Amino acid sequence: MKFLSAFIRTVDKTNDFIGRVLWVGVVLDSIIILYEIICRYVFNSPNVWTNELCQYIFAVYTVLTGGYLMRLGMHINVDILYVHLPPRWQTLSKILTFPFFLLFVGAFLIIAVGFGWESLSKFEHSGSAWDAPIFLVKICVPIGAFLLLLQGFVELIRNIQTLISSENAISGSTIEGEKNEH
């Protein structure tokens, strides 16, 4: 149990740190866009790099914050049936749908590793007028997929713990399996 607790704490703290640091990307994008607007319309001097840089910053914080958003419960759910289920059945549905999550994110991670490695091995650049190093962005994709996968396992563990503790509460036993005397 100590290992699971340490694993959960480490993954949560890692995704929290990344999510809180990368909110700066939103502010940075806003500043760059404001700078471009001022340069373009006030000084009649547009830049070739601002739009591309904003896209890269957006891509980085989009792919790296997936685990953080999962931790906060901010991913989209299809709530047609889910919201009408009792809490215990909601937890069970999360456990039963985990293999689909694992299949999707696992496949995405495998593909992303190849995608990122290929770009890094070529030191790929965008080929635009600015010719930015795009490999830096592409290596963030497998990192983000891995963080999302780790957070998915943490959520699975939490859901199993919740289901077990609710079953123990229903059966009248404690977590250690001892019967409560009334």
C-alpha positions as CSV (number, residue, x, y, z in Angstrom):
1,M,0.0,0.0,0.0
2,K,2.9,2.4,0.6
3,F,4.0,2.0,-3.0
4,L,0.5,2.8,-4.3
5,S,0.2,5.8,-2.0
6,A,3.7,7.1,-3.1
7,F,2.8,6.4,-6.8
8,I,-0.5,8.3,-6.5
9,R,1.2,11.2,-4.6
10,T,4.0,11.4,-7.1
11,V,1.8,11.4,-10.2
12,D,-0.6,13.9,-8.7
13,K,2.2,16.3,-7.7
14,T,3.9,16.0,-11.1
15,N,0.7,16.7,-13.0
16,D,-0.2,19.5,-10.5
17,F,3.2,21.1,-11.0
18,I,3.1,20.9,-14.8
19,G,-0.5,22.2,-14.9
20,R,0.3,25.2,-12.7
21,V,3.5,26.0,-14.5
22,L,2.0,25.8,-17.9
23,W,-0.9,28.2,-17.2
24,V,1.9,30.8,-17.9
25,G,1.6,29.6,-21.6
26,V,-1.8,31.2,-21.8
27,V,-0.5,34.5,-20.4
28,L,2.5,34.3,-22.7
29,D,0.3,33.6,-25.8
30,S,-1.8,36.6,-24.8
31,I,1.2,38.9,-24.5
32,I,2.7,37.7,-27.8
33,I,-0.6,38.3,-29.6
34,L,-0.9,41.8,-28.0
35,Y,2.6,42.5,-29.1
36,E,1.8,41.4,-32.7
37,I,-1.3,43.6,-32.8
38,I,0.6,46.6,-31.6
39,C,3.4,46.0,-34.1
40,R,1.1,45.4,-37.0
41,Y,-1.5,48.1,-36.5
42,V,0.3,50.8,-34.6
43,F,3.8,50.6,-36.1
44,N,2.8,48.9,-39.4
45,S,5.6,46.3,-38.8
46,P,4.2,42.8,-38.6
47,N,6.4,39.9,-37.4
48,V,6.9,36.5,-39.1
49,W,7.4,34.6,-35.8
50,T,4.5,35.6,-33.5
51,N,1.7,33.4,-35.0
52,E,3.9,30.3,-35.3
53,L,5.3,30.8,-31.7
54,C,1.8,31.1,-30.3
55,Q,0.7,27.9,-32.1
56,Y,3.7,26.1,-30.6
57,I,3.1,27.4,-27.1
58,F,-0.5,26.4,-27.4
59,A,0.4,22.9,-28.6
60,V,2.8,22.4,-25.7
61,Y,0.4,23.4,-23.0
62,T,-2.4,21.5,-24.6
63,V,-0.6,18.2,-24.8
64,L,1.2,18.5,-21.4
65,T,-1.8,19.4,-19.3
66,G,-4.0,16.3,-20.1
67,G,-3.0,14.6,-16.9
68,Y,-3.6,17.7,-14.9
69,L,-7.1,18.2,-16.4
70,M,-7.9,14.5,-15.7
71,R,-6.8,15.0,-12.1
72,L,-9.2,17.9,-11.8
73,G,-12.0,16.0,-13.5
74,M,-12.2,18.4,-16.3
75,H,-12.3,16.0,-19.3
76,I,-15.5,15.8,-21.2
77,N,-17.9,13.0,-20.1
78,V,-20.9,11.7,-21.9
79,D,-23.4,12.2,-19.1
80,I,-26.5,10.8,-20.8
81,L,-26.6,7.8,-18.5
82,Y,-23.8,8.4,-16.0
83,V,-25.4,11.3,-14.1
84,H,-28.5,9.2,-13.5
85,L,-26.6,6.3,-11.9
86,P,-26.0,6.0,-8.1
87,P,-22.5,6.9,-7.0
88,R,-21.4,3.3,-6.6
89,W,-22.5,2.5,-10.2
90,Q,-20.7,5.6,-11.4
91,T,-17.5,4.4,-9.9
92,L,-18.0,0.9,-11.3
93,S,-18.6,2.5,-14.8
94,K,-15.3,4.3,-14.6
95,I,-13.6,1.1,-13.8
96,L,-15.3,-0.8,-16.6
97,T,-14.4,1.9,-19.2
98,F,-10.8,2.0,-18.1
99,P,-9.7,-0.6,-20.7
100,F,-11.0,1.7,-23.5
101,F,-9.0,4.6,-22.0
102,L,-6.0,2.3,-21.8
103,L,-6.4,1.2,-25.4
104,F,-6.7,4.7,-26.7
105,V,-4.0,6.4,-24.7
106,G,-1.7,3.4,-25.0
107,A,-2.0,3.5,-28.8
108,F,-1.6,7.2,-28.8
109,L,1.6,7.0,-26.7
110,I,3.1,4.3,-28.9
111,I,2.5,6.4,-32.0
112,A,3.6,9.6,-30.3
113,V,6.9,8.1,-29.3
114,G,7.7,7.3,-32.9
115,F,6.5,10.6,-34.0
116,G,8.6,12.5,-31.4
117,W,11.7,10.4,-31.9
118,E,11.6,10.8,-35.7
119,S,11.3,14.6,-35.3
120,L,14.1,14.7,-32.7
121,S,16.4,12.5,-34.8
122,K,16.1,14.9,-37.7
123,F,16.2,18.1,-35.5
124,E,13.1,19.0,-37.5
125,H,12.3,22.6,-38.2
126,S,9.1,24.1,-39.4
127,G,10.3,25.2,-42.9
128,S,8.5,28.5,-42.5
129,A,10.1,31.9,-42.9
130,W,11.0,31.8,-39.2
131,D,12.1,28.1,-39.4
132,A,11.4,27.3,-35.8
133,P,12.7,24.1,-34.2
134,I,9.5,22.0,-34.2
135,F,11.1,18.9,-32.7
136,L,10.9,20.6,-29.3
137,V,7.1,20.7,-29.6
138,K,6.8,17.2,-31.0
139,I,8.7,15.6,-28.2
140,C,6.2,17.0,-25.8
141,V,3.4,14.8,-27.3
142,P,4.6,11.5,-25.9
143,I,5.5,13.1,-22.6
144,G,1.9,14.4,-22.3
145,A,0.5,11.1,-23.3
146,F,2.6,9.3,-20.7
147,L,1.5,11.8,-18.0
148,L,-2.2,11.3,-19.0
149,L,-1.7,7.5,-18.9
150,L,-0.1,7.7,-15.4
151,Q,-3.0,9.9,-14.2
152,G,-5.5,7.4,-15.7
153,F,-3.9,4.6,-13.6
154,V,-4.1,6.8,-10.5
155,E,-7.8,7.4,-11.2
156,L,-8.3,3.7,-11.6
157,I,-6.7,3.0,-8.3
158,R,-8.8,5.6,-6.6
159,N,-12.0,4.2,-8.2
160,I,-11.1,0.7,-7.0
161,Q,-10.4,1.9,-3.5
162,T,-13.7,3.8,-3.5
163,L,-15.6,0.8,-4.7
164,I,-14.0,-1.5,-2.1
165,S,-14.6,1.0,0.7
166,S,-18.3,1.4,-0.3
167,E,-18.7,-2.4,-0.5
168,N,-17.2,-2.7,3.0
169,A,-19.5,0.1,4.3
170,I,-22.5,-1.7,2.8
171,S,-21.5,-5.1,4.2
172,G,-20.8,-3.6,7.6
173,S,-17.1,-4.4,7.7
174,T,-14.1,-2.2,8.1
175,I,-11.4,-1.9,5.5
176,E,-9.4,-4.6,7.3
177,G,-12.3,-7.0,6.8
178,E,-13.3,-7.1,10.5
179,K,-17.0,-7.2,11.2
180,N,-18.5,-4.2,13.1
181,E,-20.4,-5.2,16.2
182,H,-23.7,-3.4,16.8
